[in-house]
Amino acid sequence: MFAIVGAAGKVGFATSSTLRDAGMLVKAILRDVSKADRLREIGCEIVIANLLDSKALVKAIGDADTVQIILPPSPEVRGPEEEMRRGIESLANALEGACPKRILAISDYGAHITHDIGMPTLCRTFEERLSKLNCHKVFLRSAEYMQGWGRAIPTAIESGTLPSFHDPLDMRFPTISAPDLGVIAADILLQPASEKAVEIVHAEGPRRYGDEVVPRHQRKGAFESVMSPSLAELLIKANDAQNEGGLVDVESRTSEVRYGTTELLNTLRPLVPPQYIELKI
């Protein structure tokens, strides 16, 4: 049986759906029962557990021999870094108690970098803690989600260009649709585990994109308009590291890279008001 922690999210639901399509038994672990209906409709067993309650997670995972986990940030939480660190420890403790044979952890491009670069550094901490577990581990390091660019749609509609925090303009940056990442994760889980104790796989979309740069001094305000200042700081650090180079290519050349199929425009199209549907991005 496969247990998917965070099965109601875009990544988790795509993994769950793909596994069910393959005839696999799936236990969907989520914290909000109101999001259970579509998972129940595709035949998942539903279990409710809070990410920060390791005892409840042990019980929720139960006899599942394979577990997929993700550490989602909470934009509305005042101290997301502290909460994510608590989540790392809670998940690790739960996995130690449940003793699955295999785990797949959704991580981040840049988790190989040792100095503080914000969000990828939390994913590095996540990987380091999980590395202590006595089971087969897959760290699926993802490019940034295309869905995160949706908050730039109003500006894109007004100006005809998609603004970004990436710089310089001639650099192409990887991104991936979150459901594509879930499908890639399911495909990995459906394959036999390798002989390596730890596998590192990278995932990005079918091609890379350039965009119109938002000046560095404007980025803090742009992020903080849609999330807490502390989460904004984590993301600004990650963008700075990416813009300096070496974050997305150096380490991925030494490991497997998988590619999604969804183009950026197709991801953003549902977020665009109908009268602007012909917008070229």
Backbone bond lengths (Angstrom), bond angles and torsions (degrees), N, CA, C in turn:
res aa  C-N    CA-C-N  psi(-1)  N-CA   C-N-CA  omega(-1)  CA-C   N-CA-C  phi
1 M - - - 1.464 - - 1.523 110.55 -
2 F 1.336 115.43 145.79 1.465 122.49 177.21 1.530 108.78 -104.70
3 A 1.318 116.67 131.12 1.465 121.96 172.94 1.520 108.20 -108.36
4 I 1.321 117.09 127.48 1.462 122.28 -179.11 1.519 108.62 -113.72
5 V 1.315 116.35 108.02 1.463 121.11 177.63 1.526 108.14 -82.44
6 G 1.335 116.31 124.76 1.458 120.06 -174.55 1.521 111.06 84.04
7 A 1.334 116.57 35.86 1.466 121.12 -174.11 1.522 113.49 -68.54
8 A 1.332 117.92 -16.63 1.461 119.74 -179.10 1.526 113.19 -82.78
9 G 1.338 117.69 -12.99 1.462 121.11 179.15 1.515 111.63 -75.96
10 K 1.323 116.15 171.89 1.470 120.84 -177.54 1.529 111.86 -61.25
11 V 1.325 116.61 -43.04 1.464 120.35 179.30 1.527 110.00 -69.81
12 G 1.320 116.67 -50.91 1.453 121.43 -176.87 1.517 113.32 -61.50
13 F 1.324 116.71 -40.49 1.469 118.63 179.89 1.523 110.95 -66.77
14 A 1.324 116.83 -40.46 1.465 119.91 178.84 1.519 111.01 -63.14
15 T 1.335 117.02 -40.77 1.465 120.10 176.32 1.517 110.35 -62.75
16 S 1.326 116.38 -48.48 1.467 120.99 -178.66 1.519 111.41 -59.20
17 S 1.325 116.08 -45.62 1.463 120.86 -178.71 1.526 111.59 -63.17
18 T 1.331 116.47 -43.31 1.467 120.31 -179.54 1.524 111.11 -65.29
19 L 1.324 116.70 -40.79 1.465 120.17 177.99 1.526 111.16 -65.41
20 R 1.315 117.37 -40.21 1.464 120.64 178.25 1.525 110.43 -65.78
21 D 1.329 117.56 -39.59 1.468 120.73 177.10 1.529 111.20 -60.27
22 A 1.334 115.75 -28.55 1.464 120.89 178.89 1.529 112.27 -86.74
23 G 1.340 116.36 3.34 1.455 120.90 176.79 1.513 114.67 84.65
24 M 1.331 117.35 15.33 1.462 120.93 -177.94 1.537 111.69 -86.87
25 L 1.330 115.63 151.22 1.456 121.22 172.69 1.521 108.94 -79.33
26 V 1.322 117.04 130.40 1.460 121.44 -176.22 1.522 110.04 -129.83
27 K 1.322 114.61 129.32 1.460 121.41 173.05 1.521 107.38 -103.72
28 A 1.317 116.60 115.63 1.462 121.96 -178.52 1.520 109.35 -92.83
29 I 1.332 115.94 114.99 1.461 121.13 -179.08 1.522 108.45 -103.06
30 L 1.315 116.62 118.93 1.463 121.56 -179.04 1.517 109.62 -142.65
31 R 1.316 115.44 162.28 1.462 119.28 -176.82 1.514 112.96 -100.03
32 D 1.330 117.68 -11.62 1.452 121.44 -176.48 1.522 108.83 -121.08
33 V 1.330 116.65 108.57 1.458 120.94 -176.79 1.527 112.09 -63.47
34 S 1.325 117.71 -23.00 1.466 120.30 -179.67 1.526 112.55 -66.90
35 K 1.341 116.92 -14.79 1.460 120.93 -179.71 1.534 112.75 -100.22
36 A 1.327 116.14 12.51 1.464 120.08 -172.68 1.520 113.96 -84.64
37 D 1.322 118.96 -21.00 1.466 121.21 -168.73 1.529 113.64 -57.08
38 R 1.335 117.96 -49.66 1.459 118.21 -175.08 1.525 111.86 -70.53
39 L 1.340 116.95 -26.43 1.466 120.26 174.67 1.526 110.29 -72.38
40 R 1.324 116.21 -38.60 1.460 120.28 177.08 1.527 110.33 -65.97
41 E 1.325 116.42 -35.57 1.463 120.80 -179.32 1.523 112.96 -64.50
42 I 1.322 117.59 -29.40 1.470 119.38 179.60 1.534 111.83 -93.66
43 G 1.333 115.71 6.99 1.464 119.60 172.33 1.505 116.32 95.82
44 C 1.325 118.29 15.72 1.465 120.29 178.07 1.530 110.83 -79.82
45 E 1.313 115.82 147.39 1.456 121.04 167.65 1.529 106.89 -78.54
46 I 1.308 118.08 133.10 1.461 122.30 -175.71 1.521 110.37 -102.70
47 V 1.335 115.66 129.12 1.461 121.60 175.79 1.529 107.66 -133.40
48 I 1.328 116.32 133.56 1.465 121.10 -179.27 1.532 109.53 -102.62
49 A 1.321 116.12 127.29 1.464 120.94 178.56 1.519 109.25 -157.15
50 N 1.317 116.08 142.94 1.455 121.76 177.55 1.512 110.18 -84.64
51 L 1.324 116.67 136.76 1.459 122.50 -179.22 1.523 112.33 -56.33
52 L 1.326 117.45 -30.43 1.461 121.33 -175.81 1.527 113.04 -91.67
53 D 1.318 117.39 3.90 1.458 122.39 179.87 1.528 108.26 -110.12
54 S 1.329 117.09 91.81 1.464 120.59 -173.56 1.523 112.18 -64.78
55 K 1.318 118.11 -35.07 1.462 120.36 179.27 1.526 110.77 -64.84
56 A 1.324 116.22 -42.07 1.463 120.05 178.05 1.527 110.42 -65.92
57 L 1.336 117.05 -35.28 1.467 120.82 179.36 1.524 111.44 -68.30
58 V 1.337 116.96 -38.79 1.468 119.90 177.00 1.520 109.65 -58.69
59 K 1.311 116.25 -46.27 1.464 121.10 179.93 1.522 110.62 -65.41
60 A 1.343 116.63 -39.20 1.462 120.76 -178.81 1.522 111.36 -66.28
61 I 1.325 117.27 -42.29 1.468 121.18 179.63 1.525 110.27 -65.93
62 G 1.316 115.88 -40.55 1.459 121.49 174.05 1.516 112.91 54.70
63 D 1.350 115.47 -125.36 1.461 120.68 -175.38 1.527 113.35 -94.29
64 A 1.322 117.93 12.60 1.466 120.36 178.00 1.522 109.43 -62.96
65 D 1.328 116.90 131.68 1.465 118.50 -179.34 1.519 113.09 -92.50
66 T 1.352 116.66 -10.42 1.463 121.71 178.74 1.523 108.66 -134.32
67 V 1.330 116.47 132.65 1.465 121.15 -176.33 1.517 110.16 -130.88
68 Q 1.325 116.26 131.58 1.467 121.31 171.15 1.522 108.60 -105.06
69 I 1.324 115.91 134.06 1.462 120.00 -177.81 1.522 110.23 -131.37
70 I 1.312 114.55 151.58 1.459 121.55 177.69 1.515 107.34 -142.10
71 L 1.313 117.08 150.24 1.461 122.07 -178.63 1.527 108.25 -117.22
72 P 1.319 117.69 83.98 1.469 119.21 -174.79 1.521 112.55 -78.57
73 P 1.347 118.41 136.40 1.471 120.38 173.36 1.516 109.97 -74.35
74 S 1.313 116.19 153.38 1.465 120.94 178.18 1.526 108.67 -111.01
75 P 1.351 118.26 105.24 1.469 120.64 -176.78 1.516 113.63 -58.64
76 E 1.351 117.02 -28.25 1.454 119.32 -174.97 1.526 113.07 -86.95
77 V 1.336 117.86 -10.08 1.464 121.62 -178.01 1.524 109.99 -80.26
78 R 1.321 117.15 136.53 1.464 121.24 -177.08 1.521 112.02 -66.78
79 G 1.335 117.79 -36.76 1.453 121.00 179.88 1.521 111.39 -121.35
80 P 1.328 118.90 71.85 1.471 120.47 -175.07 1.519 114.02 -64.43
81 E 1.346 117.70 -32.76 1.463 119.30 -179.72 1.521 110.40 -64.04
82 E 1.318 116.90 -45.29 1.464 120.58 179.05 1.527 110.80 -62.45
83 E 1.337 116.08 -42.50 1.464 119.29 -179.78 1.531 111.11 -65.82
84 M 1.330 116.94 -38.77 1.457 119.62 179.09 1.523 111.38 -66.64
85 R 1.319 117.60 -36.90 1.465 120.20 176.76 1.527 110.29 -65.61
86 R 1.310 117.18 -38.73 1.466 120.54 174.96 1.521 110.20 -64.22
87 G 1.328 116.15 -38.65 1.458 120.54 178.16 1.519 112.08 -64.12
88 I 1.335 116.64 -39.66 1.468 121.12 177.62 1.521 110.12 -58.07
89 E 1.326 116.25 -48.80 1.459 120.00 -177.46 1.527 111.17 -67.19
90 S 1.324 116.48 -39.77 1.461 120.30 179.76 1.524 111.15 -63.86
91 L 1.334 116.76 -45.42 1.461 120.44 178.79 1.530 111.40 -62.99
92 A 1.324 116.33 -44.25 1.462 120.03 -179.45 1.528 111.10 -63.04
93 N 1.328 116.82 -43.18 1.461 120.46 178.04 1.523 111.31 -62.46
94 A 1.330 116.16 -40.25 1.461 120.35 179.55 1.522 110.98 -64.75
95 L 1.323 116.49 -41.60 1.464 120.10 -179.56 1.529 111.10 -68.85
96 E 1.328 116.57 -35.24 1.466 119.55 174.72 1.524 110.87 -62.14
97 G 1.333 116.01 -37.61 1.461 120.24 -179.98 1.516 113.26 -75.58
98 A 1.337 117.04 -36.30 1.467 120.94 -176.41 1.528 112.73 -82.03
99 C 1.326 117.11 -28.24 1.473 123.35 177.06 1.534 114.01 56.77
100 P 1.346 118.83 52.97 1.467 118.73 174.04 1.527 110.12 -69.04
101 K 1.322 115.94 162.00 1.456 120.08 178.87 1.527 112.01 -79.86
102 R 1.343 116.07 -25.50 1.463 119.86 -173.40 1.517 110.06 -149.87
103 I 1.335 116.36 139.81 1.463 120.14 173.95 1.527 109.08 -129.60
104 L 1.302 115.12 148.04 1.464 121.71 170.15 1.518 107.03 -122.63
105 A 1.317 115.96 121.19 1.457 121.76 -179.60 1.520 109.75 -109.46
106 I 1.315 116.53 126.85 1.461 121.07 174.46 1.519 107.89 -75.27
107 S 1.320 116.57 119.74 1.463 122.30 -176.94 1.526 109.13 -121.07
108 D 1.320 117.63 -151.94 1.460 121.20 -169.20 1.526 110.56 -143.85
109 Y 1.353 115.85 142.63 1.456 119.15 167.63 1.535 107.70 -54.51
110 G 1.308 116.49 135.77 1.455 120.27 179.73 1.511 114.03 98.55
111 A 1.343 117.90 -2.03 1.467 120.03 -179.56 1.525 111.96 -68.19
112 H 1.336 116.88 -10.84 1.467 119.75 178.37 1.526 112.39 -81.77
113 I 1.332 118.08 -14.46 1.465 121.52 -175.86 1.523 110.14 -78.49
114 T 1.326 116.73 134.55 1.462 120.70 -171.63 1.527 114.22 -86.97
115 H 1.333 119.30 -25.92 1.462 119.07 179.33 1.532 110.21 -89.43
116 D 1.310 116.13 166.60 1.460 121.60 -172.55 1.526 112.13 -70.20
117 I 1.327 116.12 115.03 1.467 120.93 174.97 1.528 110.32 -126.73
118 G 1.334 116.02 30.87 1.456 119.50 173.85 1.519 113.56 81.81
119 M 1.330 116.76 -127.46 1.459 121.60 -173.33 1.528 113.38 -57.67
120 P 1.341 120.28 -44.52 1.471 118.39 178.24 1.527 113.14 -60.39
121 T 1.331 117.28 -27.85 1.461 120.24 178.92 1.526 110.65 -68.54
122 L 1.334 117.33 -36.99 1.458 120.22 174.55 1.527 110.43 -63.90
123 C 1.325 116.47 -37.08 1.467 119.65 176.93 1.527 110.61 -67.84
124 R 1.316 117.47 -34.69 1.469 120.36 175.13 1.531 110.03 -62.41
125 T 1.341 116.11 -44.47 1.465 120.64 176.68 1.523 110.61 -59.81
126 F 1.317 115.74 -41.58 1.459 122.73 177.31 1.533 110.09 -57.76
127 E 1.321 116.88 -49.88 1.463 121.49 -179.56 1.531 111.28 -63.27
128 E 1.320 116.48 -42.83 1.473 119.83 -178.22 1.529 110.68 -62.72
129 R 1.324 116.17 -40.46 1.475 119.02 179.44 1.527 110.63 -68.05
130 L 1.309 117.38 -41.89 1.462 120.42 -179.25 1.522 112.14 -70.51
131 S 1.326 116.84 -24.58 1.460 120.43 -179.84 1.523 112.02 -63.32
132 K 1.317 116.94 -19.36 1.461 120.92 179.40 1.526 112.59 -78.55
133 L 1.330 117.32 -10.75 1.460 120.80 -177.56 1.525 110.84 -76.11
134 N 1.312 115.22 145.62 1.458 121.21 -178.61 1.532 110.42 -92.22
135 C 1.333 115.62 71.79 1.453 121.22 177.58 1.526 108.02 -161.07
136 H 1.318 116.37 171.31 1.465 119.72 176.55 1.520 108.78 -74.23
137 K 1.328 116.82 136.36 1.461 121.43 -175.45 1.528 110.80 -127.30
138 V 1.332 115.20 136.92 1.463 122.16 171.65 1.521 107.11 -120.19
139 F 1.343 116.71 123.83 1.463 121.14 173.98 1.521 107.06 -104.40
140 L 1.317 115.35 109.43 1.461 121.45 -178.71 1.522 107.92 -95.94
141 R 1.331 115.71 100.05 1.462 121.57 -175.70 1.526 109.63 -87.46
142 S 1.310 114.75 116.52 1.458 121.37 -172.30 1.522 112.24 -100.90
143 A 1.338 115.46 143.70 1.463 120.53 165.71 1.526 108.24 -67.67
144 E 1.321 117.86 169.17 1.460 120.18 -179.58 1.527 110.12 -62.98
145 Y 1.328 115.88 152.94 1.454 120.90 -177.05 1.527 111.45 -79.50
146 M 1.312 115.85 135.46 1.470 120.69 174.93 1.523 111.07 -58.18
147 Q 1.330 116.85 -34.79 1.466 120.19 -176.76 1.529 111.61 -60.90
148 G 1.341 117.17 -25.46 1.462 120.09 179.09 1.513 112.89 -67.44
149 W 1.346 117.07 -18.57 1.458 120.58 179.00 1.532 111.80 -79.55
150 G 1.330 115.47 -6.45 1.459 118.61 -177.35 1.515 113.55 -61.28
151 R 1.355 116.34 -28.57 1.469 117.92 -178.50 1.520 112.19 -69.61
152 A 1.356 116.95 -12.42 1.467 119.81 178.42 1.521 112.23 -90.74
153 I 1.336 117.25 -1.09 1.469 120.20 -175.95 1.533 112.70 -59.41
154 P 1.339 120.01 -44.51 1.472 118.14 179.95 1.524 112.82 -56.14
155 T 1.350 116.70 -41.60 1.459 119.94 178.45 1.517 110.76 -67.81
156 A 1.328 116.25 -38.96 1.464 120.11 179.34 1.528 110.94 -63.19
157 I 1.329 116.34 -39.23 1.465 120.39 178.54 1.525 110.72 -63.87
158 E 1.328 115.32 -40.51 1.462 120.03 -177.29 1.522 112.22 -72.56
159 S 1.352 116.34 -39.29 1.463 119.65 -172.16 1.522 114.39 -103.13
160 G 1.349 116.89 -20.23 1.459 120.24 -176.93 1.510 113.63 85.75
161 T 1.342 117.79 3.55 1.469 121.94 176.36 1.519 108.88 -130.99
162 L 1.327 115.76 156.73 1.453 121.38 179.69 1.523 109.43 -98.35
163 P 1.333 118.70 110.18 1.465 120.67 -178.69 1.522 111.09 -74.61
164 S 1.323 116.25 153.29 1.453 121.18 -179.25 1.517 110.02 -151.04
165 F 1.347 114.95 163.73 1.457 121.01 176.41 1.524 110.99 -92.28
166 H 1.312 117.67 3.63 1.463 121.79 179.29 1.534 110.71 -79.65
167 D 1.310 114.83 144.44 1.453 120.56 -177.19 1.535 106.69 -159.47
168 P 1.337 121.81 132.81 1.466 128.14 14.45 1.525 112.90 -88.08
169 L 1.345 113.97 171.79 1.459 120.54 -176.29 1.519 113.63 -65.46
170 D 1.336 117.54 -30.67 1.460 119.26 -175.99 1.533 112.37 -83.66
171 M 1.325 117.60 2.49 1.464 120.85 177.28 1.534 109.07 -93.70
172 R 1.320 116.48 136.17 1.449 121.47 178.65 1.532 108.52 -102.03
173 F 1.322 115.87 130.49 1.448 121.30 -174.06 1.518 111.47 -110.50
174 P 1.344 117.21 142.34 1.461 120.17 179.10 1.525 112.02 -78.84
175 T 1.288 115.72 147.54 1.454 122.49 175.55 1.517 107.08 -153.42
176 I 1.321 117.88 161.29 1.459 120.76 -177.28 1.524 110.03 -147.73
177 S 1.311 116.34 146.37 1.458 120.91 172.66 1.523 108.43 -72.35
178 A 1.329 117.57 132.22 1.464 121.22 -176.92 1.534 112.69 -56.91
179 P 1.342 119.84 -43.43 1.469 118.07 176.76 1.529 113.30 -61.56
180 D 1.338 117.42 -34.79 1.468 119.58 176.07 1.530 110.71 -60.27
181 L 1.332 116.05 -39.61 1.461 120.12 178.52 1.526 110.50 -62.02
182 G 1.334 116.30 -40.23 1.461 119.96 177.97 1.514 112.46 -63.04
183 V 1.327 116.77 -38.59 1.463 121.14 177.88 1.529 110.45 -66.35
184 I 1.327 116.91 -42.60 1.465 121.07 177.80 1.526 109.96 -61.08
185 A 1.338 116.55 -42.73 1.463 120.37 178.94 1.525 110.71 -60.53
186 A 1.329 116.60 -44.57 1.464 120.24 179.60 1.518 111.26 -62.64
187 D 1.330 116.76 -40.49 1.461 120.35 179.26 1.524 111.02 -61.68
188 I 1.331 116.89 -39.74 1.465 120.79 177.10 1.526 110.18 -64.29
189 L 1.342 116.47 -44.02 1.459 120.61 -177.26 1.526 112.30 -67.32
190 L 1.316 117.08 -26.55 1.460 120.76 179.94 1.526 112.50 -79.13
191 Q 1.328 115.91 -11.23 1.464 120.36 177.94 1.529 110.12 -93.91
192 P 1.321 117.65 152.17 1.467 119.59 176.82 1.528 110.77 -60.70
193 A 1.308 115.98 146.07 1.462 120.36 177.88 1.524 109.70 -65.52
194 S 1.325 115.52 143.55 1.463 119.70 177.45 1.526 109.37 -73.93
195 E 1.310 115.38 172.98 1.461 120.06 178.58 1.528 112.15 -76.60
196 K 1.341 116.69 -13.53 1.460 120.25 177.85 1.528 109.98 -71.58
197 A 1.312 116.88 142.76 1.465 120.59 176.94 1.519 110.95 -68.46
198 V 1.339 115.72 -32.54 1.467 121.61 -179.65 1.523 108.91 -131.85
199 E 1.322 116.59 127.86 1.456 122.11 173.25 1.529 108.51 -110.00
200 I 1.322 116.40 138.77 1.459 121.16 174.01 1.527 107.84 -118.66
201 V 1.325 115.23 122.44 1.459 121.80 -179.92 1.523 108.27 -127.01
202 H 1.330 116.48 138.57 1.464 121.25 176.20 1.526 110.04 -105.06
203 A 1.313 115.50 151.14 1.467 119.86 -179.53 1.520 110.08 -137.88
204 E 1.333 116.07 133.66 1.452 121.88 174.80 1.523 109.17 -149.26
205 G 1.327 115.92 174.71 1.455 120.76 -177.24 1.516 113.15 -76.85
206 P 1.337 117.01 -177.11 1.467 120.66 -174.59 1.515 114.18 -67.09
207 R 1.322 118.44 -23.11 1.457 121.65 175.98 1.517 109.62 -155.09
208 R 1.319 115.75 169.53 1.457 121.40 -179.08 1.526 110.39 -102.16
209 Y 1.329 115.04 159.68 1.461 120.31 -173.12 1.517 111.82 -127.92
210 G 1.327 114.92 150.40 1.457 122.70 167.94 1.520 107.23 -111.57
211 D 1.337 117.49 167.74 1.452 120.47 -175.11 1.526 110.23 -160.35
212 E 1.310 116.42 -174.38 1.467 121.31 -178.90 1.518 109.32 -92.49
213 V 1.304 116.38 125.61 1.462 120.90 -172.18 1.523 112.56 -73.82
214 V 1.352 115.25 134.16 1.455 121.39 168.03 1.525 106.96 -88.93
215 P 1.336 119.64 124.06 1.463 121.06 -178.73 1.522 112.17 -53.05
216 R 1.329 116.08 144.98 1.465 121.69 -174.88 1.528 111.97 -53.69
217 H 1.326 117.95 -39.97 1.459 119.82 -175.58 1.528 113.02 -71.33
218 Q 1.325 117.73 -13.73 1.464 121.06 -179.98 1.527 112.85 -95.66
219 R 1.320 117.53 -9.03 1.458 120.22 -170.93 1.526 112.90 -69.88
220 K 1.334 116.82 -38.95 1.460 119.89 -178.11 1.526 110.34 -59.05
221 G 1.318 116.50 -47.45 1.455 120.22 179.91 1.514 112.56 -64.95
222 A 1.341 116.62 -37.46 1.458 120.47 -179.87 1.522 110.95 -64.99
223 F 1.327 116.77 -44.39 1.461 119.81 178.41 1.528 111.10 -66.15
224 E 1.340 116.17 -45.78 1.460 119.65 -174.26 1.518 113.27 -69.10
225 S 1.326 116.83 -12.90 1.458 119.23 176.82 1.525 111.54 -72.69
226 V 1.345 117.48 -16.80 1.464 120.44 -177.21 1.531 113.03 -126.68
227 M 1.349 119.09 1.44 1.455 120.65 -178.63 1.512 109.77 -158.04
228 S 1.338 116.88 173.70 1.455 121.21 -179.27 1.529 110.52 -69.92
229 P 1.348 117.81 152.37 1.463 120.62 179.72 1.525 113.43 -57.40
230 S 1.336 117.62 -37.36 1.463 120.02 -177.66 1.527 111.64 -69.54
231 L 1.334 117.57 -38.16 1.459 119.63 175.69 1.520 110.34 -69.47
232 A 1.335 116.59 -37.47 1.464 120.62 176.71 1.526 110.88 -58.26
233 E 1.325 116.91 -41.04 1.466 121.08 -179.82 1.525 111.08 -62.85
234 L 1.338 117.48 -40.95 1.466 120.79 178.00 1.522 111.08 -60.96
235 L 1.317 116.94 -41.09 1.462 120.47 -177.86 1.527 112.21 -75.52
236 I 1.335 117.19 -34.86 1.466 120.43 177.42 1.529 109.93 -63.98
237 K 1.330 117.52 -41.85 1.468 120.79 177.22 1.522 110.94 -60.03
238 A 1.325 116.07 -42.25 1.464 120.14 -179.88 1.523 111.15 -64.82
239 N 1.331 116.72 -41.19 1.466 120.06 178.35 1.519 111.21 -65.61
240 D 1.331 117.29 -40.24 1.464 120.15 178.12 1.523 110.39 -60.32
241 A 1.341 116.42 -43.73 1.465 120.38 -179.64 1.523 110.83 -64.26
242 Q 1.316 116.49 -40.27 1.458 120.08 179.08 1.518 111.39 -65.35
243 N 1.316 116.78 -41.07 1.459 120.62 -179.56 1.527 112.34 -67.60
244 E 1.335 117.19 -27.31 1.463 120.64 178.37 1.522 111.98 -73.34
245 G 1.332 116.72 -16.44 1.464 121.29 178.16 1.513 112.40 91.52
246 G 1.329 115.39 156.45 1.450 120.95 176.92 1.511 114.72 89.88
247 L 1.327 117.56 -6.66 1.450 119.30 -177.55 1.524 111.74 -79.20
248 V 1.332 117.63 -40.84 1.460 120.00 -170.25 1.514 114.73 -101.26
249 D 1.322 119.02 -14.32 1.456 119.55 -173.77 1.522 114.88 -114.14
250 V 1.326 117.52 -39.10 1.459 120.52 -171.77 1.519 111.30 -57.40
251 E 1.321 117.14 -51.03 1.450 120.53 -175.55 1.525 112.05 -80.81
252 S 1.329 117.56 -31.91 1.461 119.52 -177.18 1.522 111.90 -69.34
253 R 1.335 117.65 -19.49 1.464 119.49 177.61 1.518 111.87 -67.47
254 T 1.330 117.06 -19.20 1.461 120.50 -177.79 1.521 112.52 -97.77
255 S 1.324 118.43 2.85 1.456 120.70 -179.21 1.522 109.78 -139.29
256 E 1.312 115.19 172.99 1.459 121.32 -178.50 1.525 110.40 -69.38
257 V 1.324 116.46 141.56 1.465 122.03 174.36 1.523 108.05 -121.26
258 R 1.312 116.26 130.76 1.460 121.41 175.97 1.524 108.67 -113.59
259 Y 1.329 115.08 151.35 1.457 119.80 -173.42 1.525 111.41 -123.02
260 G 1.331 115.30 133.36 1.450 120.60 171.75 1.514 110.33 -76.78
261 T 1.316 116.65 177.62 1.464 121.29 -176.99 1.523 113.34 -115.04
262 T 1.325 118.17 -11.11 1.464 121.36 -172.88 1.518 111.38 -85.98
263 E 1.329 116.46 126.81 1.460 122.25 176.21 1.529 110.04 -78.56
264 L 1.324 115.29 155.65 1.468 120.83 -177.79 1.527 111.92 -58.02
265 L 1.330 117.58 -44.62 1.456 120.40 -177.31 1.521 111.25 -60.85
266 N 1.335 116.90 -38.04 1.457 120.34 -179.76 1.525 111.86 -69.63
267 T 1.327 116.72 -28.75 1.458 120.43 175.55 1.521 111.36 -72.38
268 L 1.335 116.31 -41.52 1.460 120.54 -175.56 1.529 113.26 -82.11
269 R 1.331 117.78 -21.55 1.462 120.83 -175.40 1.536 113.46 -53.02
270 P 1.362 119.55 -44.34 1.473 118.70 179.64 1.517 113.91 -63.88
271 L 1.333 117.60 -17.87 1.461 121.30 -178.74 1.520 112.93 -89.37
272 V 1.343 115.89 -7.91 1.456 120.58 -177.46 1.525 109.65 -91.92
273 P 1.344 118.73 131.24 1.458 120.56 176.03 1.524 111.36 -54.78
274 P 1.330 117.72 144.93 1.467 121.41 -174.56 1.515 114.79 -51.68
275 Q 1.335 117.97 -36.00 1.465 120.20 -177.09 1.529 112.42 -68.83
276 Y 1.348 117.09 -13.29 1.455 120.55 -179.53 1.530 111.80 -113.75
277 I 1.316 118.29 17.01 1.451 121.60 -169.89 1.520 112.76 -63.39
278 E 1.337 117.97 -19.20 1.469 119.92 179.73 1.526 112.14 -89.75
279 L 1.344 116.39 7.49 1.468 120.16 178.68 1.515 111.46 -55.45
280 K 1.308 117.53 130.41 1.462 121.65 177.70 1.512 109.50 -95.47
281 I 1.323 116.06 124.06 1.472 121.19 -178.49 1.508 109.31 -115.04
